[in-house]
Amino acid sequence: QLERRLSMNLDSSKPIAINSIFQITEVLHWEIPAQLCCDLMISTNGIPGTKRKDLSKQLLTYHIANPDTVYQDVFTLPRYCSGTFLWSLLHLYKRTHNASFEYVQYGKPNKTIFDFAKRRIAKQYPNRKISRYYMIGDNPDVDIKGANDLGITSVLVRTGIFTGKGNDKRYPAKIVCDNVYEGVKEILNREKILI
């Protein structure tokens, strides 16, 4: 339906011109969104149905809210999520058009999301001086890497993506616990907060 509506707008005197793509959440039925994204990336000035000859310069910006590639939740095996669509799209675009495009990411491990969390905490507790931050997460590639990169004390839990013994070898956490409850207890213990 979206493809049909975009085509219909091309017949009008003022076609739609798109300058950014925002991937906010999971992508369902990948074939249509992948086609539309590729079509827009090769378009002339963001006008669907057009194609420019030189694809070396990117005209549209691609934004992704959460670049995670897998999550666990209640599933036995990890499930693919929004970052996997982006990976696939980048590969498809390269293979189809022999070109690549840059993207802006906002989710972990990007600094932006951690800075946002710090600002929210500071706003919520304006009369407190916060000197240490902790990040509890189950995904070494995004949770732990992001925290470690920014000097935030990382707490890896074995309740999702990471289920191994010991610590993650690629992105080791400062603290490793079996679950979130144990992680919170460890943080409170380190901060000498009694509950």
HELIX and SHEET records of a PDB file:
HELIX    1   1 LEU A    2  LEU A   10  1                                   9    
HELIX    2   2 GLU A   31  ILE A   42  1                                  12    
HELIX    3   3 SER A   82  HIS A   97  1                                  16    
HELIX    4   4 LYS A  111  GLN A  124  1                                  14    
HELIX    5   5 PRO A  140  ILE A  144  3                                   5    
HELIX    6   6 LYS A  145  ASP A  149  1                                   5    
HELIX    7   7 VAL A  180  ARG A  190  1                                  11    
SHEET    1   A 3 SER A  20  GLN A  23  0                                        
SHEET    2   A 3 THR A  61  ILE A  64  1                                        
SHEET    3   A 3 VAL A 104  GLN A 105  1                                        
SHEET    1   B 2 VAL A  70  TYR A  71  0                                        
SHEET    2   B 2 ARG A  79  TYR A  80 -1                                        
SHEET    1   C 3 TYR A 134  GLY A 137  0                                        
SHEET    2   C 3 THR A 153  VAL A 157  1                                        
SHEET    3   C 3 ILE A 175  CYS A 177  1                                        
END                                                                             
